Amino acid sequence: MKILITGASGFTGHHLIKHLLSVIEVSPQIWGICRSKPQLSHSGCTYVMADLSQKDQIDTVIKQVSPEAIIHLAGLNRGTLTELFHANVINTEYFLQAARKYVPDAHIIVVGSSAEYGYVGNSPIREDAPLHPVNPYGISKVAEDLLALQYYSAHDLSVAIVRPFNLIGPGQPESFVCGRLTRQAAEIQNGTRKAFDLGGGDARRDFIDIRDVVDAYWRLLSHENFEKKVAGCAFNIGSGKSYSISEVIQAISVIIGRSYPVHMPASSTRELVPVQIADNTLIKKEIGWKPLIPISLSLKEMIEQYLIRN
């Protein structure tokens, strides 16, 4: 199977390529689109430098590679609404146009986000819950979802949506809360820090290990009846559990064997999304997927990796 991955040099892209190389029995043909040379690369992947904002470059890559399956990871999660719409909607439009023109039978997964839901209550969120994003990123991802589903209904492209919840796992950037906290924990371990510093509130989130997430992507993409059971649908990918930041720090304290002070911000803003928990019933039913990696193991391996690298 020829598989094309956008955003191949990112956190998810790295873990996805690693997973595909380990689970596909016949030597896979994997291409990864990047804007710049990846810091971590895989010998089993052919990396292609391209800018998704340049329609002609996307057309060239899709035409030359002629993939049978596509996972569209690339996007922006911070910036102005204009920047986010260009990266997450306009660029996705270019990509889907090229797929429709050159590989109309390809299986395509477009990666959305739990940010599309906003706050819809304290119960687990189903895929058919109303979409009430509370920030520009969530708004842009809703538009991306709707665009992808429009290509399914109007142009017969085999497109599915995945909505991962809060990612964690080894190598996660410090721009994510658990990446930041595990880096601080590692610094506490090596004696360069004496306390945790929090820069936000104590909302509850559904944390899911990136390795479980990319396994779900592959299971969906390789579904034997993708066109009828997967295409046209949205799938939550989450653990079905929620943790506060305080509970995450408590788990980290158990891992490092000692509790440390926590410096809270002097003032806090109202949390617009106090709780988010995934209802993952649909993906469990459809492909038999379930999360296997507990948050304690994810945090432990994140701390260990930071200590090794530093």
Contacts in CASP RR format, 6 or more apart in sequence:
PFRMAT RR
TARGET T0000
AUTHOR 0000-0000-0000
METHOD contacts of the structure
MODEL  1
MKILITGASGFTGHHLIKHLLSVIEVSPQIWGICRSKPQLSHSGCTYVMA
DLSQKDQIDTVIKQVSPEAIIHLAGLNRGTLTELFHANVINTEYFLQAAR
KYVPDAHIIVVGSSAEYGYVGNSPIREDAPLHPVNPYGISKVAEDLLALQ
YYSAHDLSVAIVRPFNLIGPGQPESFVCGRLTRQAAEIQNGTRKAFDLGG
GDARRDFIDIRDVVDAYWRLLSHENFEKKVAGCAFNIGSGKSYSISEVIQ
AISVIIGRSYPVHMPASSTRELVPVQIADNTLIKKEIGWKPLIPISLSLK
EMIEQYLIRN
1 24 0 8 1.000
1 26 0 8 1.000
1 28 0 8 1.000
1 29 0 8 1.000
1 68 0 8 1.000
1 69 0 8 1.000
1 222 0 8 1.000
2 29 0 8 1.000
2 31 0 8 1.000
2 65 0 8 1.000
2 66 0 8 1.000
2 67 0 8 1.000
2 68 0 8 1.000
2 69 0 8 1.000
3 20 0 8 1.000
3 28 0 8 1.000
3 29 0 8 1.000
3 30 0 8 1.000
3 31 0 8 1.000
3 67 0 8 1.000
3 68 0 8 1.000
3 69 0 8 1.000
3 70 0 8 1.000
3 71 0 8 1.000
3 221 0 8 1.000
4 30 0 8 1.000
4 31 0 8 1.000
4 32 0 8 1.000
4 33 0 8 1.000
4 61 0 8 1.000
4 62 0 8 1.000
4 65 0 8 1.000
4 67 0 8 1.000
4 69 0 8 1.000
4 70 0 8 1.000
4 71 0 8 1.000
5 13 0 8 1.000
5 16 0 8 1.000
5 17 0 8 1.000
5 30 0 8 1.000
5 31 0 8 1.000
5 32 0 8 1.000
5 33 0 8 1.000
5 45 0 8 1.000
5 70 0 8 1.000
5 71 0 8 1.000
5 73 0 8 1.000
6 32 0 8 1.000
6 33 0 8 1.000
6 52 0 8 1.000
6 70 0 8 1.000
6 71 0 8 1.000
6 72 0 8 1.000
6 73 0 8 1.000
6 74 0 8 1.000
6 95 0 8 1.000
7 13 0 8 1.000
7 32 0 8 1.000
7 33 0 8 1.000
7 34 0 8 1.000
7 73 0 8 1.000
7 74 0 8 1.000
7 75 0 8 1.000
8 14 0 8 1.000
8 16 0 8 1.000
8 17 0 8 1.000
8 32 0 8 1.000
8 33 0 8 1.000
8 34 0 8 1.000
8 38 0 8 1.000
8 45 0 8 1.000
8 47 0 8 1.000
8 73 0 8 1.000
9 34 0 8 1.000
9 35 0 8 1.000
9 36 0 8 1.000
9 37 0 8 1.000
9 38 0 8 1.000
9 39 0 8 1.000
9 40 0 8 1.000
9 47 0 8 1.000
10 38 0 8 1.000
10 73 0 8 1.000
11 167 0 8 1.000
11 171 0 8 1.000
11 172 0 8 1.000
11 173 0 8 1.000
11 210 0 8 1.000
12 73 0 8 1.000
12 111 0 8 1.000
12 167 0 8 1.000
12 210 0 8 1.000
12 213 0 8 1.000
12 214 0 8 1.000
13 73 0 8 1.000
13 214 0 8 1.000
14 38 0 8 1.000
14 40 0 8 1.000
14 42 0 8 1.000
15 210 0 8 1.000
15 211 0 8 1.000
15 213 0 8 1.000
15 214 0 8 1.000
16 71 0 8 1.000
16 73 0 8 1.000
16 214 0 8 1.000
16 217 0 8 1.000
16 218 0 8 1.000
17 30 0 8 1.000
17 32 0 8 1.000
17 42 0 8 1.000
17 44 0 8 1.000
17 45 0 8 1.000
18 42 0 8 1.000
19 211 0 8 1.000
19 214 0 8 1.000
19 215 0 8 1.000
19 218 0 8 1.000
20 28 0 8 1.000
20 30 0 8 1.000
20 214 0 8 1.000
20 218 0 8 1.000
21 28 0 8 1.000
21 30 0 8 1.000
21 42 0 8 1.000
21 44 0 8 1.000
21 45 0 8 1.000
23 215 0 8 1.000
23 218 0 8 1.000
28 44 0 8 1.000
29 46 0 8 1.000
30 42 0 8 1.000
30 44 0 8 1.000
30 45 0 8 1.000
30 46 0 8 1.000
31 45 0 8 1.000
31 46 0 8 1.000
31 47 0 8 1.000
31 48 0 8 1.000
31 61 0 8 1.000
31 65 0 8 1.000
31 67 0 8 1.000
32 45 0 8 1.000
32 46 0 8 1.000
32 47 0 8 1.000
32 48 0 8 1.000
33 47 0 8 1.000
33 48 0 8 1.000
33 50 0 8 1.000
33 52 0 8 1.000
33 61 0 8 1.000
33 74 0 8 1.000
34 47 0 8 1.000
34 48 0 8 1.000
34 49 0 8 1.000
34 50 0 8 1.000
35 49 0 8 1.000
35 50 0 8 1.000
35 51 0 8 1.000
35 52 0 8 1.000
36 49 0 8 1.000
37 47 0 8 1.000
37 49 0 8 1.000
38 47 0 8 1.000
41 47 0 8 1.000
48 61 0 8 1.000
48 65 0 8 1.000
50 57 0 8 1.000
50 58 0 8 1.000
50 60 0 8 1.000
50 61 0 8 1.000
51 57 0 8 1.000
52 58 0 8 1.000
52 74 0 8 1.000
52 75 0 8 1.000
52 87 0 8 1.000
52 91 0 8 1.000
52 94 0 8 1.000
52 95 0 8 1.000
53 86 0 8 1.000
53 87 0 8 1.000
53 90 0 8 1.000
53 91 0 8 1.000
53 94 0 8 1.000
55 94 0 8 1.000
55 97 0 8 1.000
55 98 0 8 1.000
58 94 0 8 1.000
58 95 0 8 1.000
58 98 0 8 1.000
59 98 0 8 1.000
59 101 0 8 1.000
59 102 0 8 1.000
61 98 0 8 1.000
62 95 0 8 1.000
62 98 0 8 1.000
62 99 0 8 1.000
62 101 0 8 1.000
62 102 0 8 1.000
62 103 0 8 1.000
63 98 0 8 1.000
63 102 0 8 1.000
66 102 0 8 1.000
66 103 0 8 1.000
67 103 0 8 1.000
67 106 0 8 1.000
68 103 0 8 1.000
68 105 0 8 1.000
68 106 0 8 1.000
68 107 0 8 1.000
69 106 0 8 1.000
69 107 0 8 1.000
69 108 0 8 1.000
69 221 0 8 1.000
69 222 0 8 1.000
70 95 0 8 1.000
70 99 0 8 1.000
70 103 0 8 1.000
70 106 0 8 1.000
70 107 0 8 1.000
70 108 0 8 1.000
70 109 0 8 1.000
71 108 0 8 1.000
71 109 0 8 1.000
71 111 0 8 1.000
71 217 0 8 1.000
71 221 0 8 1.000
72 92 0 8 1.000
72 95 0 8 1.000
72 108 0 8 1.000
72 109 0 8 1.000
72 110 0 8 1.000
72 111 0 8 1.000
73 111 0 8 1.000
74 87 0 8 1.000
74 91 0 8 1.000
75 87 0 8 1.000
75 88 0 8 1.000
75 91 0 8 1.000
76 83 0 8 1.000
76 84 0 8 1.000
76 87 0 8 1.000
76 88 0 8 1.000
76 137 0 8 1.000
76 140 0 8 1.000
77 113 0 8 1.000
77 137 0 8 1.000
78 137 0 8 1.000
78 175 0 8 1.000
79 136 0 8 1.000
79 137 0 8 1.000
80 136 0 8 1.000
81 136 0 8 1.000
81 139 0 8 1.000
81 140 0 8 1.000
84 136 0 8 1.000
84 137 0 8 1.000
84 139 0 8 1.000
84 140 0 8 1.000
85 140 0 8 1.000
85 143 0 8 1.000
87 140 0 8 1.000
88 137 0 8 1.000
88 140 0 8 1.000
88 141 0 8 1.000
88 143 0 8 1.000
88 144 0 8 1.000
89 140 0 8 1.000
89 143 0 8 1.000
89 144 0 8 1.000
89 147 0 8 1.000
92 110 0 8 1.000
92 144 0 8 1.000
92 147 0 8 1.000
92 148 0 8 1.000
93 147 0 8 1.000
96 108 0 8 1.000
96 147 0 8 1.000
96 148 0 8 1.000
96 151 0 8 1.000
96 157 0 8 1.000
96 159 0 8 1.000
99 106 0 8 1.000
99 108 0 8 1.000
99 157 0 8 1.000
100 151 0 8 1.000
100 155 0 8 1.000
100 157 0 8 1.000
104 156 0 8 1.000
104 157 0 8 1.000
105 158 0 8 1.000
106 157 0 8 1.000
106 158 0 8 1.000
107 158 0 8 1.000
107 160 0 8 1.000
107 221 0 8 1.000
107 226 0 8 1.000
107 230 0 8 1.000
107 231 0 8 1.000
108 148 0 8 1.000
108 157 0 8 1.000
108 158 0 8 1.000
108 159 0 8 1.000
108 160 0 8 1.000
109 159 0 8 1.000
109 160 0 8 1.000
109 161 0 8 1.000
109 162 0 8 1.000
109 217 0 8 1.000
109 220 0 8 1.000
109 221 0 8 1.000
110 144 0 8 1.000
110 145 0 8 1.000
110 148 0 8 1.000
110 159 0 8 1.000
110 160 0 8 1.000
110 161 0 8 1.000
110 162 0 8 1.000
111 161 0 8 1.000
111 162 0 8 1.000
111 164 0 8 1.000
111 217 0 8 1.000
112 141 0 8 1.000
112 144 0 8 1.000
112 145 0 8 1.000
112 161 0 8 1.000
112 162 0 8 1.000
112 163 0 8 1.000
112 164 0 8 1.000
113 137 0 8 1.000
113 138 0 8 1.000
113 141 0 8 1.000
113 163 0 8 1.000
113 164 0 8 1.000
114 125 0 8 1.000
114 163 0 8 1.000
114 164 0 8 1.000
114 165 0 8 1.000
114 166 0 8 1.000
114 206 0 8 1.000
114 236 0 8 1.000
114 276 0 8 1.000
114 278 0 8 1.000
115 133 0 8 1.000
115 135 0 8 1.000
115 137 0 8 1.000
115 138 0 8 1.000
115 141 0 8 1.000
116 131 0 8 1.000
116 133 0 8 1.000
116 138 0 8 1.000
116 141 0 8 1.000
116 142 0 8 1.000
116 145 0 8 1.000
116 163 0 8 1.000
117 125 0 8 1.000
117 129 0 8 1.000
117 130 0 8 1.000
117 131 0 8 1.000
117 132 0 8 1.000
117 133 0 8 1.000
117 163 0 8 1.000
117 276 0 8 1.000
118 131 0 8 1.000
118 132 0 8 1.000
118 133 0 8 1.000
118 134 0 8 1.000
118 138 0 8 1.000
118 272 0 8 1.000
118 273 0 8 1.000
118 276 0 8 1.000
119 132 0 8 1.000
119 134 0 8 1.000
119 272 0 8 1.000
119 273 0 8 1.000
119 274 0 8 1.000
119 275 0 8 1.000
119 276 0 8 1.000
120 129 0 8 1.000
120 130 0 8 1.000
120 132 0 8 1.000
121 275 0 8 1.000
122 275 0 8 1.000
122 277 0 8 1.000
123 277 0 8 1.000
123 279 0 8 1.000
124 240 0 8 1.000
124 277 0 8 1.000
124 278 0 8 1.000
124 279 0 8 1.000
124 280 0 8 1.000
125 236 0 8 1.000
125 276 0 8 1.000
125 277 0 8 1.000
125 278 0 8 1.000
125 279 0 8 1.000
126 236 0 8 1.000
126 279 0 8 1.000
126 281 0 8 1.000
126 282 0 8 1.000
127 163 0 8 1.000
127 233 0 8 1.000
127 234 0 8 1.000
127 235 0 8 1.000
127 236 0 8 1.000
127 279 0 8 1.000
127 282 0 8 1.000
131 142 0 8 1.000
131 145 0 8 1.000
133 139 0 8 1.000
133 141 0 8 1.000
133 142 0 8 1.000
134 272 0 8 1.000
134 273 0 8 1.000
135 272 0 8 1.000
145 161 0 8 1.000
145 234 0 8 1.000
148 159 0 8 1.000
148 161 0 8 1.000
149 159 0 8 1.000
149 161 0 8 1.000
149 232 0 8 1.000
149 234 0 8 1.000
151 157 0 8 1.000
151 159 0 8 1.000
152 158 0 8 1.000
152 159 0 8 1.000
152 231 0 8 1.000
152 232 0 8 1.000
153 232 0 8 1.000
157 231 0 8 1.000
158 226 0 8 1.000
158 227 0 8 1.000
158 230 0 8 1.000
158 231 0 8 1.000
159 231 0 8 1.000
159 232 0 8 1.000
160 220 0 8 1.000
160 226 0 8 1.000
160 230 0 8 1.000
160 231 0 8 1.000
160 232 0 8 1.000
160 233 0 8 1.000
160 234 0 8 1.000
160 235 0 8 1.000
161 232 0 8 1.000
161 233 0 8 1.000
161 234 0 8 1.000
161 235 0 8 1.000
162 216 0 8 1.000
162 217 0 8 1.000
162 220 0 8 1.000
162 234 0 8 1.000
162 235 0 8 1.000
162 237 0 8 1.000
163 234 0 8 1.000
163 235 0 8 1.000
163 236 0 8 1.000
163 237 0 8 1.000
164 208 0 8 1.000
164 213 0 8 1.000
164 237 0 8 1.000
164 238 0 8 1.000
165 205 0 8 1.000
165 206 0 8 1.000
165 207 0 8 1.000
165 208 0 8 1.000
165 236 0 8 1.000
165 237 0 8 1.000
165 238 0 8 1.000
165 239 0 8 1.000
165 276 0 8 1.000
165 278 0 8 1.000
166 176 0 8 1.000
166 177 0 8 1.000
166 178 0 8 1.000
166 205 0 8 1.000
166 206 0 8 1.000
166 207 0 8 1.000
166 208 0 8 1.000
166 276 0 8 1.000
167 176 0 8 1.000
167 207 0 8 1.000
167 208 0 8 1.000
167 209 0 8 1.000
167 210 0 8 1.000
167 213 0 8 1.000
168 176 0 8 1.000
168 178 0 8 1.000
168 179 0 8 1.000
168 207 0 8 1.000
168 208 0 8 1.000
168 209 0 8 1.000
168 210 0 8 1.000
168 295 0 8 1.000
168 298 0 8 1.000
168 299 0 8 1.000
168 302 0 8 1.000
169 178 0 8 1.000
169 209 0 8 1.000
169 210 0 8 1.000
169 211 0 8 1.000
169 298 0 8 1.000
169 301 0 8 1.000
169 302 0 8 1.000
170 298 0 8 1.000
170 301 0 8 1.000
170 302 0 8 1.000
170 305 0 8 1.000
171 179 0 8 1.000
171 302 0 8 1.000
171 305 0 8 1.000
171 306 0 8 1.000
172 178 0 8 1.000
172 179 0 8 1.000
172 182 0 8 1.000
172 210 0 8 1.000
172 302 0 8 1.000
173 179 0 8 1.000
174 180 0 8 1.000
174 183 0 8 1.000
177 245 0 8 1.000
177 248 0 8 1.000
178 207 0 8 1.000
178 248 0 8 1.000
178 298 0 8 1.000
178 299 0 8 1.000
178 302 0 8 1.000
179 302 0 8 1.000
181 196 0 8 1.000
181 245 0 8 1.000
181 248 0 8 1.000
181 249 0 8 1.000
181 252 0 8 1.000
182 252 0 8 1.000
182 299 0 8 1.000
182 302 0 8 1.000
182 303 0 8 1.000
182 306 0 8 1.000
183 306 0 8 1.000
184 193 0 8 1.000
184 196 0 8 1.000
184 197 0 8 1.000
185 196 0 8 1.000
185 252 0 8 1.000
185 255 0 8 1.000
185 256 0 8 1.000
185 299 0 8 1.000
185 303 0 8 1.000
186 303 0 8 1.000
186 306 0 8 1.000
186 307 0 8 1.000
186 310 0 8 1.000
187 193 0 8 1.000
188 194 0 8 1.000
188 195 0 8 1.000
188 196 0 8 1.000
188 256 0 8 1.000
188 260 0 8 1.000
189 256 0 8 1.000
189 303 0 8 1.000
189 307 0 8 1.000
190 307 0 8 1.000
190 310 0 8 1.000
194 260 0 8 1.000
194 261 0 8 1.000
195 260 0 8 1.000
195 261 0 8 1.000
195 262 0 8 1.000
195 263 0 8 1.000
196 249 0 8 1.000
196 260 0 8 1.000
196 261 0 8 1.000
196 262 0 8 1.000
196 263 0 8 1.000
197 262 0 8 1.000
197 263 0 8 1.000
198 245 0 8 1.000
198 262 0 8 1.000
198 263 0 8 1.000
198 264 0 8 1.000
198 265 0 8 1.000
199 264 0 8 1.000
199 265 0 8 1.000
200 245 0 8 1.000
200 265 0 8 1.000
200 268 0 8 1.000
201 245 0 8 1.000
201 265 0 8 1.000
201 268 0 8 1.000
201 271 0 8 1.000
202 244 0 8 1.000
202 245 0 8 1.000
202 246 0 8 1.000
202 271 0 8 1.000
203 244 0 8 1.000
203 245 0 8 1.000
203 271 0 8 1.000
203 273 0 8 1.000
203 274 0 8 1.000
203 275 0 8 1.000
203 276 0 8 1.000
204 242 0 8 1.000
204 243 0 8 1.000
204 244 0 8 1.000
204 274 0 8 1.000
204 275 0 8 1.000
204 276 0 8 1.000
204 277 0 8 1.000
205 242 0 8 1.000
205 243 0 8 1.000
205 276 0 8 1.000
206 238 0 8 1.000
206 239 0 8 1.000
206 240 0 8 1.000
206 241 0 8 1.000
206 242 0 8 1.000
206 276 0 8 1.000
206 277 0 8 1.000
206 278 0 8 1.000
207 239 0 8 1.000
207 243 0 8 1.000
207 248 0 8 1.000
207 295 0 8 1.000
207 298 0 8 1.000
208 237 0 8 1.000
208 238 0 8 1.000
208 239 0 8 1.000
208 278 0 8 1.000
208 291 0 8 1.000
209 291 0 8 1.000
209 293 0 8 1.000
209 295 0 8 1.000
209 297 0 8 1.000
209 298 0 8 1.000
211 293 0 8 1.000
212 237 0 8 1.000
212 238 0 8 1.000
212 239 0 8 1.000
212 291 0 8 1.000
212 292 0 8 1.000
212 293 0 8 1.000
213 237 0 8 1.000
213 238 0 8 1.000
215 289 0 8 1.000
216 235 0 8 1.000
216 237 0 8 1.000
216 283 0 8 1.000
216 287 0 8 1.000
216 289 0 8 1.000
219 287 0 8 1.000
219 288 0 8 1.000
219 289 0 8 1.000
220 226 0 8 1.000
220 230 0 8 1.000
220 235 0 8 1.000
220 283 0 8 1.000
220 286 0 8 1.000
220 287 0 8 1.000
223 229 0 8 1.000
223 230 0 8 1.000
223 286 0 8 1.000
223 287 0 8 1.000
229 286 0 8 1.000
230 286 0 8 1.000
233 282 0 8 1.000
235 282 0 8 1.000
235 283 0 8 1.000
235 286 0 8 1.000
236 278 0 8 1.000
236 279 0 8 1.000
236 280 0 8 1.000
236 282 0 8 1.000
236 283 0 8 1.000
237 278 0 8 1.000
237 280 0 8 1.000
237 283 0 8 1.000
238 278 0 8 1.000
238 280 0 8 1.000
238 291 0 8 1.000
239 278 0 8 1.000
239 280 0 8 1.000
239 291 0 8 1.000
239 295 0 8 1.000
240 277 0 8 1.000
240 278 0 8 1.000
240 279 0 8 1.000
240 280 0 8 1.000
240 291 0 8 1.000
241 277 0 8 1.000
241 295 0 8 1.000
242 275 0 8 1.000
242 276 0 8 1.000
242 277 0 8 1.000
243 251 0 8 1.000
243 295 0 8 1.000
246 262 0 8 1.000
248 295 0 8 1.000
248 299 0 8 1.000
249 262 0 8 1.000
251 295 0 8 1.000
251 296 0 8 1.000
251 299 0 8 1.000
252 299 0 8 1.000
252 303 0 8 1.000
253 259 0 8 1.000
253 260 0 8 1.000
254 296 0 8 1.000
255 296 0 8 1.000
255 299 0 8 1.000
255 300 0 8 1.000
255 303 0 8 1.000
256 303 0 8 1.000
280 289 0 8 1.000
280 290 0 8 1.000
280 291 0 8 1.000
283 289 0 8 1.000
284 290 0 8 1.000
END
